[in-house]
Amino acid sequence: MLYDSVPKLFAQAAEKLEAEFEKLPKFEIAQDGCATVEAMAKVLAETAHRLGDNYPYFHPLYAGQMMRPPHPIARAAYALAMKINPNNHARDGGRASSVMEIEAVNQIAAIFGWKEHLGHLTSGGTFANLEALWMAGQLRPGERIVGSEQAHYTHQRISGVLKLEYKAIAADGAGRMRLDALEEELRRGGVGTVVATLGTTAMGAVDPLDEILELKKKYGFRVHVDAAYGGYFKLIEKSLEAPARRAYAAIGRADSIVIDPHKHGLQPFGCGCVLFKDPSVGRFYKHDSPYTYFTSNELHLGEISLECSRPGAAAVALWATERLLPPVAGGEFAQGLEKGRRAALDLDRRLRAEARFASLTASAPELDMVVWAVRADSGEEASERAQKVFDASARRGLHLALVQLPGSWFGIPESLEKAESTITCLRSVLMKPEHEAWLNEIWKRLSEACEEVVG
Ligand SMILES: *Cc1c(COP(=O)(O)O)cnc(C)c1O
């Protein structure tokens, strides 16, 4: 088994890394505190036990949030880098890992067809979007940022932090930004940047980026693509339905892109990425600080990043993963994305054939995420039932997620008093390749849970 060999492979690599430093005079490692092997073993056993109190994110029956463990190569490479614990703020803090970050980020930019670009890793999608919107504010000061009402909630919050005005644009019944609503906002003037989400967090909806770019010709705004979740689907754009395929085909024409290797890129949390098409925006990052240590003339990543210290290990893990599983169309990594997508389409087909469930009226899943409601006469009842199916599924070892969406999208009447309100729906992120083979088992448990709740 490949996975069983990881400890041995790691030990071999750790020895090789030791050998890289063999010329150093030997020294005794100080015992920090009074750690002994026995004491460490005891604490680690306790740690393992404590970690047992978790949903089993690694298992195919966990089909809830955007959660999965990193690939073993990423775990091993990250752990290996811990011998050094490099800081990718500057070459002086992480010489090898800075170069590895540049190479790893170049590979990500290549997914979108960008040879020239400026970009780096961040602590996650939120910070990557913060940099993109900060840049938007530098280039278009005093102008509004707009994104769909299904855009990630942090865009509004980030705009607040940056003191930029933010406006939410209505979404259609498939969760995509409505072009008529966008154009109405554009006509009012003062829109500096449009955030297009390719793969919304709630339901994996893909905003019509190609058509947004057409509007750009007339209204001249910046386009930032938030593809924190969906960015890697560029690799399998040919197998997406027409609207999403057209949006992905246009992604290279954006001004900036955010993608999260810690979501679909098999990385541990703490790995986002921001890319700018025009490298000259690097001038806005200029700073002067007496205590940073830029001692060489090469580019230090700290000169093009808002964050100071950043984990070189995250870059090392991503670099190693990309070496093993290159993010290219048709490759093994891309095939894993296809599997999750097929699982989502399979689940959606089964849900549509089942009278107890209500599927999205406007479209089938665009990526690998499925949302559905439990049919009922009112929004309140549908919400209660969804919560109960969620609980009954969990009792059967199947872990789903919940999401609030407009009931009208599922053909469920919302309550009269709360015409603007949303209902609770079920949501499943089928992001592990194993989900495809496990769909019968997932469906069996879901059906049993529904039987218990609705009869
Ligand atoms: C997850 C996500 C974010 C936030 O990214 P974090 O890595 O959680 O900070 C932003 N936008 C979209 C579309 C996301 O899916």
The ligand as a Gaussian input file, in Angstrom:
#p B3LYP/6-31G(d) Opt

LIG

0 1
 C      -13.301000      29.153000       1.048000
 C      -13.542000      30.339000       0.240000
 C      -13.035000      31.579000       0.607000
 C      -12.300000      31.806000       1.904000
 O      -11.094000      31.110000       1.877000
 P      -10.378000      30.632000       3.230000
 O       -9.252000      29.820000       2.706000
 O      -11.403000      29.841000       3.983000
 O       -9.939000      31.832000       3.961000
 C      -13.272000      32.660000      -0.224000
 N      -13.968000      32.510000      -1.356000
 C      -14.484000      31.320000      -1.740000
 C      -15.259000      31.230000      -3.020000
 C      -14.298000      30.193000      -0.950000
 O      -14.829000      29.027000      -1.315000

